[in-house]
Amino acid sequence: MVYENPDGVMVGLEIHVQLNKLATKLLCGCSTDYHTSEPNTHVCPVCMGLPGCLPVLNKRAVEYAIRIGLALNCEIVEQTQFHRKNYYYPDLPKGFQTTQYDYPIVSDGRVVIEGEDGEHVVRIRRAHMEEDPGRLMHMGSIDRSKGTLIDYNRSGMALIEIVSEPDMRSPREARRFLDKLRNILEYLDVFDSTLEGSMRVDANISIGGGDRTEVKNISSHKGAERALLYEIMRQKNIKRRGEEVVMETRHFDEARGVTISMRTKEEEHDYRYFPEPDLVPMRVGSWVDGILETLPELPDARRSRFISDYRMVDTHAKALTSDIRVADFYEEVASQVDPAAAAVWVSDVLKGELNYRDLTIASFTVEDMVKIIELVVGGKITEKGAVEIIRNILDEGGCPMGIVKEKGLLKVEGDVVDQAVEEVLKENPEALEDYFAGKEKSLNFLVGQVMKKTRGRADARSVREMMLEEIDKNYR
């Protein structure tokens, strides 16, 4: 199958990843633990850009950048250098941003995602280090704001800006790329995705080979997908009117689901890049081998190991390794119960219940999952009863055995089920006639009535077998 792209959609992303697992900022000693602090309390003369203050580079930030580059199958440059990117904006008090220009630390990589027509390669053009500006808080939407507040706590935080080639062909592929990238970064343990501002996206999009627009500072993966969907619609409408799409920078208003024009797109020469005189060039080529040895098992490698070691299907392996916390949770469960059963219950059932409630795997314990699987595999409760226990724990709390006793979920067998089967057949002669007439669904109805009488505590497969035996014995 070849994916057809009739509108010629081309999407490239610039992703700003905040290295918030560092103890201090990129160029000064201010703490990175600012997210719950009062505004403008994690600042110093360096990150505020006061005259005469000299930066000192955080070595671990450079190591993190190399780790990211290796995980993205990139080339690591032998020598890298910082530049000053000159522009004035209220969240940048010193009037320039310390960044990298023509010597980025990382380049020429690739990430494989699940595309519209199977596996799809997204090329990484470059990834470079830079400092984060402060945070602007508008009083209302950006185009209708009555005022703007500035918090400089974020100013100077270490960032990696990852720039892709325009290889994505739909908003869905863009979201999948972002999900895969976040997954890789979490495995590397270089950032915490749960913190505000940890990953921000600039999306570049064009259709039909026309001029591109850039949508700035999108704060979520879902928001990126929505912004791109809106831009495709907006650009197609412009072309239908016989007009040309203007190359510009736009803002995505999440509340209204629309993009808003901010300014015409700047070119590189507008920023007057020049080498940062207070930071010397760095030779980092000799660091690579040592850092490569410390890389953890990454998502694709873990997925392959799950398939080979635990004999699970690829869909389960993908679901379990798409979040490092879920993968760790599964391996703990699988070390205590049958790995195949654990794969089904964690990937298909537990993840579904968590997603429905917008909860994370931290909302459930390994001990409870192990106990539930043991009860099902041991024939003590039905699969329906197990799902009820999971839902009860998530919604109201409790422990598996306590819920089993409280709700009477122990599986019923023998005479109780026999009696229920006999009663259902006597009470539903029409359904029995339909079954004899060749309507297979009527048998499902009869089994369902037995499950209803036993309050879901009978095994559905066993009930079906008993039902057929009883029909053959007494109703033929």
Sequence and secondary structure as in RCSB ss.txt:
>XXXX:A:sequence
MVYENPDGVMVGLEIHVQLNKLATKLLCGCSTDYHTSEPNTHVCPVCMGLPGCLPVLNKRAVEYAIRIGLALNCE
IVEQTQFHRKNYYYPDLPKGFQTTQYDYPIVSDGRVVIEGEDGEHVVRIRRAHMEEDPGRLMHMGSIDRSKGTLI
DYNRSGMALIEIVSEPDMRSPREARRFLDKLRNILEYLDVFDSTLEGSMRVDANISIGGGDRTEVKNISSHKGAE
RALLYEIMRQKNIKRRGEEVVMETRHFDEARGVTISMRTKEEEHDYRYFPEPDLVPMRVGSWVDGILETLPELPD
ARRSRFISDYRMVDTHAKALTSDIRVADFYEEVASQVDPAAAAVWVSDVLKGELNYRDLTIASFTVEDMVKIIEL
VVGGKITEKGAVEIIRNILDEGGCPMGIVKEKGLLKVEGDVVDQAVEEVLKENPEALEDYFAGKEKSLNFLVGQV
MKKTRGRADARSVREMMLEEIDKNYR
>XXXX:A:secstr
     TT  EEEEEEEEE TTSSB SSS  BS  TTS TT S  TTTTT TT      HHHHHHHHHHHHHTT E
E SEE  EEEE   TT TTSEEEE  SS SEEEEEEEEEETTEEEEEEEEEEEEEE   EEEESSSTTT S EEE
EGGGTT EEEEEEE S B SHHHHHHHHHHHHHHHHHHT   TTSTTSEEEEEEEESTT   EEEEEE SHHHHH
HHHHHHHHHHHHHHHTT     EEEEEETTTTEEEEEEE   GGGG  EE TTS  EE GGGHHHHHHT    HH
HHHHHHHHHH   HHHHHHHHSSHHHHHHHHHHHTTS HHHHHHIIIIIIHHHHHHTT  GGGS HHHHHHHHHH
HHTTSS HHHHHHHHHHHHHH   HHHHHHHHT S   THHHHHHHHHHHHH HHHHHHHHTT THHHHHHHHHH
HHHTTT S HHHHHHHHHHHHHHHT 
